[in-house]
């Protein structure tokens, strides 16, 4: 009798937990839409999703799969996403007019999100600041770096330096998506990939894992931060 009295509440609790998990899974699956491909589900992605006016080729399964992956990471890593959203409300009003002044599309502000989470951080490769500029690139774009001053940590000046890089990359590629990808891989690296693979756009290139994910991470940041609800 004593064992029965102990087991009954435990059994009831287990049933409740299983029911709760079933409801949560049902609600989670409701956020997915069926793709045309049998057996494949994905988050509801805007058909007009683009980067700087360049439409994302959503008829390509590998493109959708890559984008879906980054959207899932951003959407369900809620604590980090909320922190970035809070920082964006402070820093985007400073970044946006600088981009506009240099003729850089507004979408490039999401590169700072992907690079640093809008924080003054330092990478293992010694890239620093909101835009994660390495010292050589920063100096070539006009920033002062010495034992006393490092302008990579100044939002306005580092944004201007990034804009100078973006303009140079656009002159090379005449395509904003490739210009953005080169911020991760370098102008020479992207050009070599284009020449070797006889391609003319980012989505047709086979690149290293980091650069292959780079534009999709930017697109995910754009989609999540531009429609947070």
C-alpha positions as CSV (number, residue, x, y, z in Angstrom):
1,X,0.0,0.0,0.0
2,X,2.8,2.4,0.9
3,X,4.6,1.8,-2.5
4,X,1.3,2.3,-4.3
5,X,0.8,5.6,-2.6
6,X,4.2,6.8,-3.6
7,X,4.0,5.5,-7.2
8,X,0.7,7.0,-8.1
9,X,1.7,10.7,-7.7
10,X,5.0,9.9,-9.5
11,X,3.0,8.3,-12.4
12,X,0.7,11.2,-12.5
13,X,3.6,13.7,-12.7
14,X,5.2,11.7,-15.5
15,X,2.0,11.8,-17.5
16,X,1.7,15.5,-17.0
17,X,5.3,16.1,-18.1
18,X,4.7,13.9,-21.2
19,X,1.6,15.8,-22.1
20,X,3.4,19.2,-21.5
21,X,6.2,18.1,-23.9
22,X,3.7,16.9,-26.5
23,X,2.0,20.3,-26.5
24,X,5.3,22.2,-26.7
25,X,6.4,20.0,-29.7
26,X,3.1,20.6,-31.4
27,X,3.4,24.3,-31.0
28,X,7.0,24.2,-32.3
29,X,6.0,22.2,-35.4
30,X,3.2,24.7,-36.1
31,X,5.9,27.3,-36.8
32,X,7.2,25.3,-39.7
33,X,5.7,25.3,-43.2
34,X,5.9,22.3,-45.6
35,X,8.4,22.7,-48.4
36,X,7.7,21.4,-51.9
37,X,10.2,18.7,-51.2
38,X,8.5,15.7,-49.5
39,X,9.6,15.1,-45.9
40,X,11.3,18.5,-45.6
41,X,10.1,21.2,-43.2
42,X,11.4,24.7,-42.7
43,X,10.7,28.0,-41.0
44,X,8.5,30.4,-42.8
45,X,11.0,32.5,-44.9
46,X,10.0,35.6,-46.7
47,X,9.9,35.1,-50.4
48,X,11.3,38.5,-50.9
49,X,14.3,38.0,-48.7
50,X,17.3,39.7,-50.2
51,X,20.7,41.2,-49.3
52,X,21.2,44.8,-50.5
53,X,18.6,44.2,-53.2
54,X,20.1,40.9,-54.4
55,X,17.2,38.3,-54.1
56,X,18.1,35.0,-52.4
57,X,17.5,32.1,-54.9
58,X,15.0,30.2,-52.9
59,X,14.4,27.7,-55.7
60,X,17.8,26.2,-54.7
61,X,17.3,23.5,-52.0
62,X,20.8,23.9,-50.7
63,X,20.3,27.7,-50.3
64,X,17.1,27.2,-48.3
65,X,18.6,24.5,-46.2
66,X,21.6,26.8,-45.3
67,X,19.3,29.7,-44.5
68,X,17.0,27.5,-42.5
69,X,19.9,26.4,-40.3
70,X,21.0,29.9,-39.5
71,X,17.4,31.1,-38.8
72,X,16.9,28.2,-36.4
73,X,20.1,29.1,-34.5
74,X,19.1,32.8,-34.2
75,X,15.4,32.2,-33.5
76,X,15.8,29.7,-30.8
77,X,19.0,31.0,-29.1
78,X,16.7,33.5,-27.5
79,X,18.9,35.0,-24.8
80,X,21.7,36.0,-27.2
81,X,19.1,37.2,-29.8
82,X,17.4,39.5,-27.3
83,X,20.8,41.0,-26.3
84,X,21.7,41.7,-29.9
85,X,18.3,43.3,-30.5
86,X,18.8,45.6,-27.5
87,X,22.3,46.6,-28.7
88,X,21.0,47.2,-32.3
89,X,18.5,49.7,-31.0
90,X,21.4,51.7,-29.7
91,X,24.0,51.3,-32.4
92,X,22.0,51.0,-35.6
93,X,21.0,54.8,-35.5
94,X,24.7,55.5,-35.5
95,X,25.7,53.0,-38.2
96,X,22.9,53.7,-40.6
97,X,23.7,57.4,-41.5
98,X,27.4,56.5,-42.0
99,X,26.5,53.7,-44.4
100,X,24.2,56.1,-46.3
101,X,26.8,58.8,-46.5
102,X,29.2,56.4,-48.1
103,X,26.6,55.0,-50.5
104,X,26.6,51.5,-48.8
105,X,23.3,49.6,-48.6
106,X,21.6,49.6,-45.2
107,X,21.8,45.8,-45.0
108,X,25.6,46.0,-44.4
109,X,24.8,47.0,-40.8
110,X,24.0,43.3,-40.1
111,X,27.7,42.5,-40.8
112,X,28.6,44.1,-37.5
113,X,26.0,41.9,-35.8
114,X,27.5,38.8,-37.3
115,X,31.1,39.9,-36.7
116,X,30.9,40.9,-33.1
117,X,27.3,40.8,-31.8
118,X,27.7,44.6,-31.7
119,X,30.3,44.4,-29.0
120,X,33.9,45.6,-28.8
121,X,35.5,42.2,-28.9
122,X,38.8,40.7,-30.0
123,X,39.0,37.5,-32.0
124,X,41.6,34.8,-31.9
125,X,43.0,36.3,-35.2
126,X,43.4,39.6,-33.4
127,X,40.6,41.3,-35.3
128,X,39.1,43.9,-33.0
129,X,36.2,46.2,-32.4
130,X,32.5,46.2,-33.6
131,X,33.5,45.5,-37.2
132,X,36.3,43.0,-36.3
133,X,39.0,44.7,-38.4
134,X,42.5,43.2,-38.5
135,X,45.2,45.8,-37.9
136,X,46.5,45.8,-41.5
137,X,43.1,46.4,-43.1
138,X,42.2,49.0,-40.4
139,X,45.3,51.0,-41.1
140,X,44.8,50.8,-44.9
141,X,41.3,52.2,-44.4
142,X,42.6,55.2,-42.4
143,X,42.3,54.1,-38.8
144,X,45.0,55.1,-36.2
145,X,46.4,52.1,-34.3
146,X,49.4,52.4,-32.0
147,X,50.4,51.6,-28.4
148,X,48.1,54.3,-27.1
149,X,45.2,54.6,-29.6
150,X,43.2,51.9,-31.4
151,X,40.3,53.5,-33.4
152,X,38.9,50.1,-34.2
153,X,37.0,50.4,-30.9
154,X,35.4,53.7,-32.0
155,X,32.0,52.9,-33.6
156,X,31.9,55.9,-35.9
157,X,35.5,55.7,-37.2
158,X,35.5,51.9,-37.5
159,X,32.2,52.0,-39.4
160,X,33.7,54.5,-41.8
161,X,36.7,52.2,-42.3
162,X,34.4,49.3,-43.0
163,X,32.6,51.4,-45.6
164,X,35.8,52.1,-47.4
165,X,36.5,48.4,-47.6
166,X,32.9,47.7,-48.9
167,X,33.3,50.4,-51.6
168,X,36.6,48.9,-52.7
169,X,35.1,45.4,-52.8
170,X,32.1,46.6,-54.8
171,X,34.4,48.2,-57.4
172,X,36.0,44.8,-57.8
173,X,32.9,42.6,-58.0
174,X,30.0,45.0,-59.0
175,X,27.9,42.9,-56.6
176,X,27.0,43.7,-53.0
177,X,26.6,40.1,-51.9
178,X,30.1,39.2,-53.1
179,X,31.4,42.4,-51.5
180,X,30.0,41.3,-48.2
181,X,31.4,37.8,-48.6
182,X,34.8,39.2,-49.2
183,X,34.7,40.9,-45.8
184,X,35.1,37.4,-44.4
185,X,37.3,35.8,-47.1
186,X,39.2,38.8,-48.5
187,X,38.8,40.3,-51.9
188,X,41.6,38.2,-53.4
189,X,40.1,35.0,-51.9
190,X,36.7,35.6,-53.4
191,X,38.1,36.6,-56.8
192,X,40.2,33.4,-56.9
193,X,37.1,31.3,-56.1
194,X,35.1,33.0,-58.8
195,X,37.9,32.5,-61.4
196,X,38.7,28.9,-60.4
197,X,35.0,27.8,-60.3
198,X,33.9,29.8,-63.3
199,X,31.0,31.3,-61.3
200,X,29.6,34.8,-61.1
201,X,27.6,34.8,-57.9
202,X,28.0,33.9,-54.2
203,X,25.3,31.2,-54.1
204,X,27.1,29.1,-56.8
205,X,30.4,29.1,-55.1
206,X,31.9,26.2,-53.1
207,X,33.8,27.9,-50.2
208,X,35.2,27.1,-46.8
209,X,32.6,26.5,-44.1
210,X,32.9,29.9,-42.5
211,X,32.4,31.9,-45.7
212,X,29.8,29.5,-47.0
213,X,27.7,30.3,-43.9
214,X,28.6,34.0,-43.8
215,X,25.9,35.5,-46.0
216,X,23.3,33.2,-44.6
217,X,24.2,34.3,-41.1
218,X,23.8,37.9,-42.2
219,X,20.4,37.2,-43.8
220,X,19.2,35.4,-40.7
221,X,20.3,38.4,-38.5
222,X,18.4,40.7,-40.9
223,X,15.3,38.6,-40.9
224,X,15.2,38.1,-37.1
225,X,16.0,41.7,-36.2
226,X,13.8,43.3,-38.8
227,X,10.7,41.4,-37.7
228,X,11.3,40.4,-34.0
229,X,7.7,39.6,-33.2
